Amino acid sequence: MPTLDPLIGRRLGGKYEITGLIGRGGFGAVYRAIQAPVNRTVALKVIASKQVDDSGLNLKERFFREAEMVSGLRSSSVVSLHDYGVEDDGLLYMVLEYIDGEELAALVTREAPLSPDRIGALGTQILEAL
């Protein structure tokens, strides 16, 4: 069955082949991709640079500011930025460390009610990231 997402199968930056959708947000999406030639799984955050947010700020400027800020973060609770760029058609992409796991909401639903120790451990990880 063919995919309805035109980015699945596309190669960004000449080396990141998109293999699947992880999730969508207000301005873009996050995909799973394989980095050639090292065969590393990465997460690709993509948005169309022509969009403008509610404040009127050009998303390309905002995107590059975000990439700069993420590149400076150092924590085991925050994914690492590997690369970022712009495709010829204006598609912006950020290449991030891929971590296979579940969303916090799913964990809470599955394990509810959480013990105080579990809540404390999760809260510590969140605070370290912030």
All heavy atoms as an XYZ file, in Angstrom:
988
protein
N       0.845     -1.186      0.000
C       0.000      0.000      0.000
C       0.887      1.245      0.000
O       1.754      1.403      0.863
C      -0.891     -0.029      1.243
C      -1.833      1.128      1.345
S      -2.967      0.819      2.722
C      -3.375      2.477      3.122
N       0.713      2.169     -0.935
C       1.568      3.355     -1.012
C       1.300      4.311      0.153
O       0.187      4.397      0.664
C       1.180      4.002     -2.345
C      -0.162      3.473     -2.669
C      -0.274      2.133     -2.004
N       2.361      5.029      0.562
C       2.220      5.985      1.646
C       1.577      7.278      1.140
O       1.765      7.667      0.002
C       3.595      6.296      2.278
O       3.393      7.237      3.329
C       4.565      6.882      1.278
N       0.805      7.926      1.990
C       0.189      9.201      1.631
C       1.081     10.382      1.975
O       0.804     11.499      1.578
C      -1.156      9.328      2.351
C      -2.197      8.261      2.019
C      -3.447      8.469      2.855
C      -2.523      8.291      0.541
N       2.137     10.135      2.726
C       3.044     11.202      3.137
C       4.141     11.351      2.095
O       4.947     10.436      1.897
C       3.636     10.878      4.506
C       4.395     12.047      5.104
O       5.114     12.752      4.371
O       4.265     12.256      6.324
N       4.211     12.505      1.415
C       5.197     12.672      0.342
C       6.647     12.701      0.817
O       7.553     12.551      0.008
C       4.804     14.014     -0.289
C       4.078     14.746      0.785
C       3.383     13.697      1.603
N       6.871     12.877      2.121
C       8.251     12.916      2.600
C       8.829     11.528      2.876
O      10.047     11.372      2.910
C       8.360     13.777      3.864
C       8.139     15.280      3.659
C       8.320     16.029      4.959
C       9.075     15.833      2.597
N       7.975     10.530      3.073
C       8.480      9.176      3.307
C       9.234      8.725      2.053
O       8.727      8.794      0.941
C       7.336      8.184      3.618
C       6.485      8.656      4.789
C       7.893      6.773      3.842
C       7.111      8.587      6.140
N      10.481      8.315      2.231
C      11.325      7.898      1.120
C      12.212      9.011      0.586
O      13.157      8.748     -0.158
N      11.923     10.256      0.959
C      12.735     11.385      0.489
C      14.044     11.427      1.269
O      14.113     11.075      2.436
C      11.958     12.691      0.688
C      12.702     13.908      0.185
C      11.827     15.131      0.166
N      12.618     16.326     -0.056
C      12.132     17.551     -0.089
N      10.830     17.754      0.067
N      12.913     18.587     -0.288
N      15.108     11.890      0.595
C      16.419     12.045      1.212
C      16.697     13.537      1.405
O      16.682     14.298      0.439
C      17.493     11.411      0.344
C      18.855     11.361      0.997
C      19.832     10.636      0.122
N      19.562      9.212      0.161
C      20.410      8.300      0.640
N      21.575      8.674      1.098
N      20.101      7.028      0.638
N      16.941     13.942      2.646
C      17.243     15.336      2.960
C      18.734     15.495      3.207
O      19.377     14.601      3.746
C      16.471     15.803      4.196
C      14.946     15.733      4.140
C      14.339     16.294      5.417
C      14.399     16.451      2.932
N      19.260     16.642      2.804
C      20.671     16.922      3.018
C      21.589     15.932      2.326
O      22.753     15.815      2.683
N      21.059     15.197      1.361
C      21.849     14.229      0.629
C      22.169     12.962      1.388
O      22.805     12.060      0.854
N      21.733     12.863      2.679
C      22.125     11.670      3.443
C      21.115     11.172      4.462
O      21.348     10.151      5.095
C      23.455     11.909      4.139
C      23.496     13.103      5.072
C      24.910     13.341      5.587
C      25.007     14.698      6.250
N      26.355     15.026      6.633
N      19.980     11.851      4.645
C      18.994     11.423      5.638
C      17.732     10.935      4.929
O      16.925     11.740      4.475
C      18.651     12.569      6.590
C      19.866     13.166      7.256
C      20.364     14.399      6.855
C      20.536     12.475      8.259
C      21.485     14.947      7.457
C      21.666     13.010      8.861
C      22.134     14.245      8.459
O      23.244     14.781      9.043
N      17.574      9.604      4.819
C      16.421      9.040      4.130
C      15.284      8.812      5.119
O      15.407      8.049      6.078
C      16.771      7.728      3.443
C      15.600      7.210      2.640
C      15.947      6.015      1.788
O      17.139      5.781      1.519
O      15.011      5.313      1.382
N      14.164      9.479      4.879
C      13.009      9.408      5.769
C      12.312      8.070      5.602
O      11.957      7.668      4.497
C      12.042     10.575      5.487
C      12.754     11.903      5.771
C      10.774     10.436      6.316
C      11.965     13.132      5.397
N      12.120      7.377      6.735
C      11.531      6.037      6.706
C      10.152      5.958      7.361
O       9.425      4.995      7.127
C      12.452      5.018      7.396
O      12.656      5.420      8.754
C      13.782      4.912      6.668
N       9.784      6.937      8.180
C       8.481      6.875      8.835
C       8.175      8.123      9.628
O       9.072      8.882      9.989
N       6.901      8.324      9.886
C       6.430      9.474     10.658
C       6.411      9.116     12.137
O       5.898      8.067     12.522
C       5.023      9.873     10.200
C       4.369     11.034     10.936
C       5.108     12.344     10.662
C       2.907     11.148     10.535
N       6.947     10.002     12.980
C       6.880      9.832     14.428
C       5.697     10.623     14.975
O       4.927     10.130     15.789
C       8.199     10.268     15.104
C       9.338      9.343     14.669
C       8.048     10.268     16.620
C      10.712      9.787     15.132
N       5.541     11.874     14.536
C       4.430     12.688     15.017
C       4.341     14.008     14.277
O       5.273     14.420     13.591
N       3.184     14.660     14.412
C       2.945     15.959     13.773
C       2.645     17.013     14.827
O       2.072     16.713     15.860
C       1.760     15.880     12.826
C       2.023     15.084     11.583
C       0.992     15.375     10.501
N       1.216     14.537      9.349
C       2.129     14.757      8.423
N       2.902     15.801      8.505
N       2.272     13.939      7.408
N       3.013     18.260     14.504
C       2.718     19.391     15.371
C       2.043     20.484     14.578
O       1.623     20.269     13.435
N       1.965     21.668     15.159
C       1.282     22.776     14.524
C       1.929     23.263     13.237
O       1.238     23.665     12.309
N       3.251     23.234     13.156
C       3.954     23.764     11.997
C       4.687     22.715     11.177
O       5.148     23.000     10.091
C       4.968     24.823     12.422
C       4.339     26.089     12.895
C       4.378     26.424     14.241
C       3.697     26.942     12.018
C       3.803     27.600     14.689
C       3.112     28.106     12.459
C       3.168     28.438     13.804
N       4.846     21.529     11.705
C       5.627     20.545     10.977
C       5.449     19.157     11.524
O       4.420     18.835     12.098
N       6.487     18.357     11.358
C       6.420     16.954     11.761
C       7.807     16.466     12.142
O       8.818     17.083     11.816
C       5.857     16.120     10.620
N       7.818     15.330     12.833
C       9.063     14.657     13.181
C       9.015     13.269     12.553
O       8.019     12.556     12.670
C       9.257     14.555     14.713
C      10.533     13.790     15.042
C       9.288     15.942     15.341
N      10.095     12.927     11.862
C      10.186     11.657     11.147
C      11.366     10.845     11.657
O      12.344     11.390     12.165
C      10.406     11.904      9.651
C       9.239     12.538      8.957
C       9.118     13.923      8.869
C       8.243     11.748      8.381
C       8.036     14.504      8.230
C       7.163     12.326      7.735
C       7.063     13.701      7.673
O       5.990     14.276      7.042
N      11.282      9.550     11.465
C      12.407      8.648     11.661
C      13.138      8.607     10.323
O      12.512      8.566      9.267
C      11.903      7.255     12.034
C      13.015      6.241     12.284
C      12.455      4.865     12.665
N      11.725      4.926     13.924
C      10.380      4.833     14.038
N       9.624      4.656     12.987
N       9.805      4.913     15.212
N      14.473      8.609     10.377
C      15.263      8.564      9.150
C      16.525      7.758      9.390
O      16.928      7.534     10.532
C      15.620      9.975      8.691
N      17.147      7.350      8.302
C      18.424      6.638      8.351
C      19.488      7.549      7.751
O      19.331      8.059      6.643
C      18.373      5.314      7.563
C      17.283      4.394      8.113
C      19.737      4.618      7.571
C      17.506      3.932      9.533
N      20.561      7.750      8.501
C      21.674      8.569      8.026
C      22.657      7.695      7.263
O      23.218      6.743      7.810
C      22.379      9.234      9.207
C      23.560     10.078      8.790
C      24.303     10.654      9.985
O      23.904     10.479     11.123
N      25.397     11.346      9.696
N      22.833      8.011      5.985
C      23.807      7.297      5.158
C      25.138      8.042      5.237
O      25.147      9.251      5.418
C      23.315      7.257      3.711
N      26.242      7.426      5.124
C      26.455      5.994      4.943
C      26.636      5.246      6.261
O      26.925      4.058      6.248
C      27.735      5.946      4.121
C      28.527      7.109      4.629
C      27.497      8.176      4.958
N      26.447      5.904      7.409
C      26.730      5.250      8.696
C      25.577      4.397      9.208
O      25.705      3.719     10.215
C      27.146      6.281      9.774
C      28.452      6.942      9.404
C      26.050      7.297     10.014
N      24.430      4.447      8.516
C      23.271      3.617      8.860
C      22.771      3.874     10.282
O      22.363      2.955     10.979
C      23.593      2.134      8.645
C      22.338      1.324      8.457
O      21.355      1.795      7.904
N      22.368      0.083      8.925
N      22.807      5.141     10.697
C      22.345      5.522     12.037
C      20.906      6.012     11.946
O      20.567      6.810     11.074
C      23.238      6.640     12.594
C      22.709      7.220     13.897
C      23.651      8.171     14.587
N      24.094      9.279     13.754
C      24.907     10.234     14.184
N      25.364     10.216     15.424
N      25.277     11.201     13.382
N      20.050      5.554     12.864
C      18.678      6.046     12.936
C      18.690      7.400     13.637
O      19.310      7.557     14.691
C      17.771      5.058     13.705
O      17.787      3.808     13.030
C      16.347      5.565     13.778
N      18.021      8.376     13.036
C      17.929      9.725     13.592
C      16.477     10.187     13.544
O      15.651      9.588     12.867
C      18.819     10.732     12.809
C      20.300     10.388     12.947
C      18.409     10.813     11.344
N      16.201     11.246     14.277
C      14.897     11.900     14.207
C      15.077     13.172     13.391
O      16.036     13.919     13.601
C      14.383     12.223     15.608
N      14.163     13.411     12.453
C      14.213     14.611     11.612
C      13.009     15.478     11.914
O      11.874     15.060     11.701
C      14.152     14.238     10.130
C      15.413     13.831      9.425
C      15.118     13.454      7.988
C      16.440     14.918      9.468
N      13.248     16.674     12.411
C      12.180     17.642     12.599
C      12.139     18.498     11.347
O      13.170     19.043     10.931
C      12.468     18.512     13.827
C      11.428     19.571     14.085
C      11.757     20.350     15.351
C      10.704     21.394     15.624
N      10.982     22.122     16.874
N      10.966     18.622     10.702
C      10.868     19.383      9.459
C       9.709     20.368      9.513
O       8.669     20.099     10.118
C      10.697     18.467      8.224
C      11.866     17.519      8.078
C       9.416     17.677      8.288
N       9.918     21.538      8.893
C       8.854     22.520      8.699
C       9.079     23.216      7.362
O      10.197     23.241      6.849
C       8.762     23.582      9.827
C      10.026     24.424      9.912
C       8.434     22.951     11.155
C       9.892     25.623     10.841
N       8.022     23.801      6.829
C       8.138     24.597      5.607
C       8.528     26.013      6.008
O       7.870     26.635      6.835
C       6.819     24.598      4.839
N       9.604     26.546      5.448
C      10.133     27.848      5.856
C       9.234     29.010      5.465
O       9.390     30.111      5.963
C      11.525     28.065      5.281
O      11.457     28.159      3.872
N       8.284     28.794      4.580
C       7.421     29.886      4.119
C       6.366     30.269      5.154
O       5.709     31.284      5.030
C       6.756     29.484      2.804
C       7.744     29.274      1.680
C       7.045     28.745      0.439
C       8.026     28.499     -0.667
N       8.758     27.261     -0.555
N       6.196     29.450      6.170
C       5.193     29.728      7.191
C       5.669     30.853      8.107
O       6.847     31.088      8.284
C       4.913     28.484      8.022
C       4.308     27.368      7.210
C       4.015     26.159      8.084
O       4.106     26.209      9.283
N       3.644     25.076      7.438
N       4.707     31.537      8.699
C       4.983     32.611      9.654
C       4.166     32.324     10.894
O       3.004     31.942     10.802
C       4.598     33.995      9.062
C       4.780     35.096     10.071
C       5.414     34.277      7.809
N       4.767     32.485     12.065
C       4.020     32.204     13.283
C       3.102     33.368     13.641
O       3.056     34.391     12.955
C       4.953     31.842     14.433
C       5.766     33.003     14.975
O       5.493     34.162     14.615
O       6.665     32.761     15.787
N       2.351     33.248     14.742
C       1.363     34.245     15.140
C       1.966     35.623     15.421
O       1.299     36.638     15.285
C       0.600     33.770     16.378
C      -0.286     32.571     16.091
O      -0.650     32.370     14.918
O      -0.603     31.837     17.042
N       3.220     35.677     15.802
C       3.853     36.955     16.092
C       4.368     37.635     14.830
O       4.869     38.748     14.883
C       5.011     36.757     17.069
O       6.064     36.057     16.433
N       4.274     36.940     13.684
C       4.777     37.490     12.434
C       6.224     37.136     12.174
O       6.783     37.529     11.157
N       6.846     36.403     13.095
C       8.243     36.022     12.940
C       8.387     34.965     11.849
O       7.623     34.010     11.791
C       8.782     35.463     14.260
C      10.238     35.041     14.288
C      11.145     36.241     14.087
C      10.566     34.360     15.596
N       9.340     35.138     10.991
C       9.628     34.160      9.955
C      10.095     32.866     10.615
O      11.008     32.876     11.436
C      10.723     34.726      9.046
C      11.129     33.788      7.943
O      11.523     32.656      8.194
N      11.047     34.271      6.731
N       9.470     31.754     10.264
C       9.808     30.483     10.898
C      11.226     30.025     10.592
O      11.822     29.304     11.377
C       8.806     29.404     10.506
C       7.478     29.486     11.235
C       6.563     28.361     10.807
C       7.654     29.462     12.724
N      11.783     30.462      9.477
C      13.167     30.093      9.158
C      14.105     30.693     10.206
O      14.979     29.998     10.730
C      13.536     30.582      7.765
C      14.909     30.151      7.307
C      15.152     30.569      5.864
C      16.497     30.120      5.381
N      16.744     30.507      3.989
N      13.897     31.952     10.539
C      14.719     32.589     11.572
C      14.526     31.899     12.914
O      15.493     31.629     13.632
C      14.343     34.069     11.695
C      14.626     34.896     10.467
C      13.959     36.267     10.520
O      13.557     36.703     11.615
O      13.837     36.896      9.462
N      13.288     31.638     13.256
C      12.971     30.981     14.523
C      13.581     29.575     14.571
O      14.117     29.154     15.594
C      11.455     30.924     14.680
C      10.982     30.315     15.944
C       9.478     30.440     16.025
N       8.949     29.557     17.030
C       7.682     29.402     17.291
N       6.782     30.079     16.609
N       7.280     28.581     18.219
N      13.486     28.849     13.462
C      14.018     27.497     13.367
C      15.529     27.486     13.591
O      16.060     26.663     14.337
C      13.659     26.914     12.001
C      13.925     25.446     11.864
C      13.015     24.518     12.336
C      15.063     24.991     11.229
C      13.237     23.159     12.188
C      15.294     23.635     11.071
C      14.382     22.716     11.560
N      16.239     28.403     12.945
C      17.692     28.456     13.108
C      18.090     28.874     14.524
O      19.087     28.388     15.058
C      18.326     29.374     12.067
C      18.360     28.775     10.688
C      18.136     29.564      9.583
C      18.606     27.433     10.492
C      18.159     29.018      8.311
C      18.631     26.877      9.221
C      18.407     27.679      8.128
N      17.315     29.750     15.151
C      17.564     30.112     16.557
C      17.389     28.888     17.444
O      18.167     28.653     18.365
C      16.622     31.230     17.000
C      17.247     32.585     16.950
C      16.588     33.623     17.837
N      15.206     33.412     18.155
C      14.187     34.129     17.703
N      14.414     35.128     16.884
N      12.960     33.882     18.071
N      16.319     28.108     17.171
C      16.081     26.885     17.940
C      17.240     25.912     17.777
O      17.719     25.328     18.755
C      14.775     26.220     17.509
C      14.474     24.939     18.254
C      13.210     24.257     17.778
O      12.383     24.858     17.060
O      13.043     23.067     18.142
N      17.717     25.730     16.545
C      18.847     24.822     16.289
C      20.080     25.281     17.062
O      20.793     24.465     17.663
C      19.145     24.740     14.803
N      20.336     26.566     17.068
C      21.487     27.103     17.790
C      21.360     26.842     19.285
O      22.317     26.432     19.950
C      21.620     28.608     17.528
C      22.808     29.240     18.200
C      22.913     30.734     17.930
O      22.191     31.266     17.066
O      23.736     31.377     18.605
N      20.167     27.048     19.828
C      19.953     26.826     21.260
C      20.060     25.340     21.615
O      20.701     24.977     22.596
C      18.609     27.401     21.686
C      18.618     28.922     21.681
S      17.064     29.788     21.967
C      16.089     28.742     22.933
N      19.459     24.474     20.812
C      19.505     23.038     21.074
C      20.940     22.526     21.004
O      21.343     21.673     21.794
C      18.595     22.259     20.093
C      18.816     20.766     20.196
C      17.133     22.587     20.347
N      21.730     23.075     20.089
C      23.114     22.606     19.942
C      23.943     22.874     21.189
O      24.935     22.189     21.429
C      23.778     23.245     18.721
O      24.065     24.608     18.967
N      23.536     23.836     21.992
C      24.278     24.162     23.204
C      23.825     23.416     24.444
O      24.455     23.530     25.493
N      22.745     22.644     24.348
C      22.232     21.915     25.509
C      23.057     20.667     25.764
O      23.390     19.928     24.844
C      20.766     21.535     25.299
C      19.785     22.693     25.135
C      18.389     22.166     24.835
C      19.771     23.566     26.381
N      23.366     20.430     27.030
C      24.120     19.245     27.417
C      23.429     18.595     28.611
O      23.542     19.057     29.731
C      25.559     19.596     27.819
C      26.377     20.272     26.740
C      26.766     19.305     25.629
N      27.560     19.951     24.621
C      27.065     20.471     23.496
N      25.793     20.432     23.246
N      27.862     21.025     22.616
N      22.684     17.545     28.354
C      22.003     16.813     29.420
C      21.633     15.437     28.897
O      21.278     15.285     27.726
C      20.725     17.553     29.846
O      19.929     16.735     30.688
N      21.693     14.451     29.769
C      21.269     13.110     29.372
C      19.762     13.053     29.174
O      19.245     12.086     28.625
C      21.704     12.080     30.420
O      21.092     12.375     31.667
N      19.053     14.116     29.577
C      17.591     14.168     29.432
C      17.146     14.944     28.197
O      15.959     15.158     27.994
C      16.971     14.797     30.680
O      17.257     14.034     31.824
N      18.104     15.384     27.372
C      17.793     16.163     26.169
C      18.493     15.522     24.974
O      19.674     15.169     25.065
C      18.264     17.636     26.315
C      18.009     18.428     25.046
C      17.601     18.301     27.503
N      17.764     15.382     23.865
C      18.388     14.809     22.670
C      19.446     15.755     22.111
O      19.362     16.968     22.278
C      17.342     14.483     21.570
C      16.388     13.406     22.026
C      16.596     15.717     21.124
N      20.441     15.174     21.451
C      21.521     15.949     20.838
C      21.153     16.339     19.414
O      20.526     15.572     18.693
C      22.804     15.118     20.788
O      23.212     14.761     22.076
N      21.594     17.520     19.015
C      21.440     17.984     17.634
C      22.655     17.515     16.840
O      23.791     17.762     17.237
C      21.346     19.507     17.595
C      21.297     20.143     16.209
C      19.927     19.905     15.582
C      21.591     21.625     16.292
N      22.415     16.828     15.713
C      23.509     16.360     14.859
C      23.764     17.302     13.684
O      24.896     17.482     13.264
C      23.202     14.969     14.289
C      23.103     13.892     15.319
N      24.074     13.629     16.253
C      22.125     12.988     15.560
C      23.711     12.623     17.015
N      22.528     12.218     16.621
N      22.689     17.896     13.137
C      22.813     18.647     11.897
C      21.526     19.436     11.686
O      20.515     19.165     12.340
C      23.025     17.671     10.741
C      23.508     18.305      9.443
O      23.801     19.520      9.435
O      23.600     17.572      8.437
N      21.549     20.399     10.781
C      20.334     21.082     10.348
C      20.602     21.714      8.991
O      21.746     21.871      8.586
C      19.846     22.116     11.361
C      20.738     23.318     11.543
C      20.491     24.495     10.846
C      21.821     23.286     12.405
C      21.298     25.602     11.005
C      22.630     24.386     12.590
C      22.369     25.539     11.883
O      23.176     26.634     12.036
N      19.508     22.050      8.294
C      19.695     22.652      6.983
C      18.400     23.031      6.322
O      17.318     22.927      6.902
N      18.540     23.501      5.065
C      17.408     23.922      4.249
C      17.528     23.237      2.896
O      18.587     23.266      2.273
C      17.418     25.455      4.027
C      16.209     25.885      3.214
C      17.499     26.211      5.321
N      16.428     22.637      2.450
C      16.388     22.029      1.130
C      16.109     23.114      0.078
O      15.660     24.218      0.411
C      15.289     20.962      1.066
C      15.597     19.739      1.913
C      16.753     18.934      1.344
O      16.561     18.230      0.334
O      17.856     19.015      1.918
N      16.352     22.817     -1.181
C      16.123     23.771     -2.267
C      14.677     24.256     -2.333
O      14.419     25.378     -2.748
C      16.517     23.160     -3.616
C      18.026     22.972     -3.743
O      18.784     23.643     -3.009
O      18.438     22.148     -4.583
N      13.734     23.409     -1.910
C      12.319     23.796     -1.940
C      11.886     24.552     -0.685
O      10.715     24.842     -0.502
C      11.423     22.575     -2.165
C      11.514     21.547     -1.046
O      12.276     21.750     -0.069
O      10.806     20.517     -1.149
N      12.839     24.887      0.197
C      12.534     25.661      1.392
C      12.223     24.839      2.624
O      11.993     25.395      3.693
N      12.215     23.536      2.508
C      11.940     22.675      3.653
C      13.098     22.766      4.640
O      14.255     22.559      4.272
C      11.742     21.226      3.194
C      11.312     20.249      4.269
C       9.842     20.483      4.621
C      11.509     18.822      3.800
N      12.790     23.097      5.885
C      13.797     23.189      6.939
C      13.851     21.864      7.677
O      12.817     21.251      7.926
C      13.423     24.284      7.931
C      13.267     25.687      7.367
C      12.574     26.580      8.374
C      14.616     26.258      6.982
N      15.045     21.436      8.030
C      15.146     20.193      8.795
C      16.212     20.298      9.870
O      17.197     21.007      9.745
C      15.428     18.995      7.875
C      16.773     19.033      7.195
C      17.883     18.420      7.761
C      16.938     19.681      5.970
C      19.114     18.454      7.136
C      18.157     19.711      5.339
C      19.242     19.090      5.928
O      20.462     19.131      5.310
N      15.938     19.606     10.961
C      16.838     19.513     12.088
C      17.041     18.023     12.355
O      16.066     17.276     12.477
C      16.209     20.199     13.300
C      17.147     20.490     14.433
S      16.320     21.354     15.814
C      15.743     22.850     15.043
N      18.278     17.569     12.423
C      18.595     16.162     12.646
C      18.955     15.988     14.115
O      19.913     16.581     14.596
C      19.769     15.702     11.757
C      20.037     14.213     11.945
C      19.508     16.045     10.297
N      18.154     15.177     14.788
C      18.309     14.984     16.227
C      18.583     13.523     16.556
O      18.222     12.618     15.792
C      17.024     15.422     16.941
C      16.613     16.867     16.710
C      15.142     17.070     16.994
C      17.461     17.783     17.566
N      19.185     13.319     17.703
C      19.371     11.978     18.233
C      18.004     11.287     18.316
O      17.031     11.885     18.758
C      19.989     12.108     19.619
C      20.109     10.855     20.420
C      20.603     11.118     21.837
O      20.628     12.284     22.288
O      20.948     10.132     22.496
N      17.950     10.041     17.876
C      16.711      9.274     17.952
C      16.751      8.411     19.203
O      17.715      7.678     19.430
C      16.541      8.381     16.717
C      15.324      7.499     16.804
C      14.069      8.006     16.499
C      15.420      6.177     17.219
C      12.937      7.206     16.586
C      14.293      5.377     17.310
C      13.062      5.900     16.998
O      11.946      5.119     17.097
N      15.714      8.515     20.008
C      15.593      7.688     21.206
C      14.302      6.902     21.092
O      13.223      7.485     20.971
C      15.610      8.540     22.492
C      16.941      9.275     22.596
C      15.358      7.659     23.709
C      17.054     10.214     23.764
N      14.424      5.589     21.111
C      13.257      4.724     21.026
C      12.638      4.621     22.413
O      13.292      4.179     23.355
C      13.669      3.348     20.503
C      12.485      2.481     20.136
O      11.391      3.038     19.908
O      12.660      1.259     20.074
N      11.424      5.068     22.542
C      10.769      5.029     23.842
C       9.302      5.349     23.697
O       8.753      5.367     22.599
N       8.656      5.618     24.817
C       7.244      5.942     24.786
C       7.015      7.345     25.327
O       7.851      7.887     26.057
C       6.426      4.924     25.572
C       6.615      4.959     27.065
C       5.768      3.909     27.789
O       4.598      3.716     27.435
O       6.312      3.297     28.716
N       5.891      7.919     24.957
C       5.529      9.243     25.432
C       5.191      9.179     26.916
O       4.680      8.172     27.411
C       4.328      9.776     24.663
C       4.620     10.027     23.206
C       3.405     10.548     22.451
O       2.339     10.734     23.069
O       3.540     10.764     21.241
N       5.451     10.268     27.622
C       5.164     10.341     29.049
C       3.691     10.054     29.330
O       3.362      9.331     30.275
C       5.562     11.713     29.605
C       5.304     11.941     31.090
C       6.060     10.920     31.939
C       5.709     13.362     31.474
N       2.796     10.581     28.503
C       1.356     10.358     28.713
C       1.018      8.869     28.649
O       0.209      8.371     29.449
C       0.544     11.126     27.677
N       1.637      8.143     27.730
C       1.382      6.704     27.613
C       1.910      5.965     28.835
O       1.258      5.048     29.352
C       2.012      6.155     26.338
N       3.079      6.358     29.317
C       3.654      5.741     30.502
C       2.759      5.957     31.714
O       2.474      5.029     32.469
C       5.050      6.307     30.770
C       5.757      5.756     31.999
C       7.218      5.508     31.696
C       5.608      6.677     33.187
N       2.298      7.185     31.886
C       1.430      7.503     33.025
C       0.130      6.710     32.949
O      -0.334      6.153     33.941
C       1.156      9.023     33.103
C       0.073      9.343     34.115
C       2.444      9.771     33.445
N      -0.450      6.621     31.762
C      -1.684      5.848     31.590
C      -1.453      4.378     31.907
O      -2.253      3.748     32.601
C      -2.207      5.997     30.147
O      -2.493      7.373     29.910
C      -3.457      5.167     29.918
N      -0.352      3.836     31.440
C      -0.047      2.417     31.631
C       0.267      2.086     33.082
O      -0.131      1.051     33.594
C       1.122      2.014     30.728
C       1.503      0.548     30.779
C       2.583      0.181     29.756
N       3.688      1.089     29.655
C       4.722      1.155     30.502
N       4.785      0.361     31.537
N       5.702      2.022     30.298
N       0.992      2.963     33.775
C       1.460      2.663     35.125
C       0.608      3.278     36.241
O       0.893      3.056     37.406
C       2.911      3.116     35.294
C       3.900      2.353     34.460
C       5.339      2.716     34.786
O       5.594      3.448     35.765
O       6.224      2.259     34.043
N      -0.408      4.043     35.891
C      -1.204      4.743     36.902
C      -1.827      3.768     37.892
O      -2.226      2.669     37.514
C      -2.283      5.577     36.229
N      -1.878      4.153     39.155
C      -1.316      5.371     39.728
C       0.185      5.209     39.974
O       0.649      4.152     40.365
C      -2.064      5.524     41.046
C      -2.393      4.128     41.452
C      -2.602      3.358     40.169
N       0.918      6.276     39.719
C       2.364      6.256     39.909
C       2.701      6.432     41.381
O       2.065      7.216     42.097
C       3.030      7.372     39.108
C       2.867      7.340     37.590
C       3.537      8.552     36.970
C       3.418      6.071     36.997
N       3.729      5.717     41.818
C       4.187      5.860     43.205
C       4.903      7.201     43.350
O       5.410      7.759     42.368
C       5.144      4.721     43.554
O       6.380      4.901     42.878
N       4.974      7.727     44.557
C       5.715      8.979     44.770
C       7.177      8.883     44.307
O       7.712      9.849     43.763
C       5.624      9.193     46.284
C       4.345      8.511     46.666
C       4.270      7.306     45.770
N       7.805      7.725     44.503
C       9.196      7.568     44.050
C       9.296      7.665     42.528
O      10.230      8.273     42.006
C       9.768      6.225     44.513
C      10.079      6.201     46.005
O      10.153      7.283     46.622
O      10.254      5.100     46.547
N       8.342      7.054     41.826
C       8.332      7.090     40.362
C       8.104      8.514     39.870
O       8.764      8.973     38.944
C       7.246      6.147     39.824
C       7.205      6.039     38.318
C       8.413      5.293     37.787
N       8.164      4.887     36.415
C       9.070      4.947     35.463
N      10.295      5.339     35.723
N       8.772      4.581     34.246
N       7.166      9.227     40.509
C       6.900     10.628     40.145
C       8.144     11.473     40.380
O       8.512     12.298     39.543
C       5.697     11.174     40.941
C       4.414     10.464     40.501
C       5.570     12.692     40.760
C       3.219     10.744     41.392
N       8.825     11.237     41.493
C      10.051     11.981     41.793
C      11.140     11.732     40.771
O      11.828     12.662     40.326
N      11.298     10.468     40.350
C      12.327     10.128     39.354
C      12.021     10.779     38.011
O      12.913     11.335     37.363
C      12.425      8.607     39.204
N      10.755     10.722     37.605
C      10.369     11.356     36.338
C      10.516     12.872     36.423
O      11.007     13.516     35.494
C       8.930     10.984     35.969
C       8.704      9.519     35.592
C       7.210      9.220     35.507
C       9.403      9.183     34.291
N      10.099     13.445     37.532
C      10.220     14.897     37.724
C      11.652     15.364     37.692
O      11.966     16.414     37.121
N      12.552     14.575     38.273
C      13.981     14.913     38.264
C      14.507     14.962     36.835
O      15.243     15.885     36.460
C      14.781     13.896     39.101
O      14.320     13.961     40.453
C      16.271     14.190     39.048
N      14.130     13.975     36.014
C      14.566     13.973     34.612
C      14.032     15.194     33.864
O      14.766     15.805     33.078
C      14.091     12.700     33.923
C      14.771     11.444     34.422
C      14.203     10.206     33.773
O      13.901     10.211     32.573
N      14.037      9.141     34.532
N      12.789     15.545     34.111
C      12.186     16.714     33.446
C      12.910     17.989     33.869
O      13.258     18.821     33.037
C      10.692     16.796     33.753
C       9.957     15.624     33.081
C      10.108     18.131     33.293
C       8.533     15.415     33.564
N      13.153     18.134     35.174
C      13.841     19.334     35.669
C      15.277     19.428     35.158
O      15.748     20.514     34.849
C      13.787     19.371     37.183
C      12.415     19.626     37.781
C      12.437     19.467     39.304
C      11.881     20.998     37.384
N      15.960     18.282     35.048
C      17.328     18.297     34.491
C      17.308     18.807     33.051
O      18.202     19.526     32.632
C      17.937     16.900     34.544
C      18.396     16.487     35.913
C      18.922     15.056     35.960
O      18.894     14.365     34.904
O      19.341     14.636     37.033
N      16.284     18.418     32.303
C      16.171     18.858     30.908
C      15.921     20.356     30.831
O      16.431     21.037     29.943
C      15.062     18.101     30.202
N      15.107     20.865     31.751
C      14.803     22.292     31.746
C      15.964     23.116     32.233
O      16.195     24.216     31.852
C      13.560     22.576     32.614
C      12.266     21.961     32.099
C      11.162     22.170     33.109
C      11.877     22.557     30.767
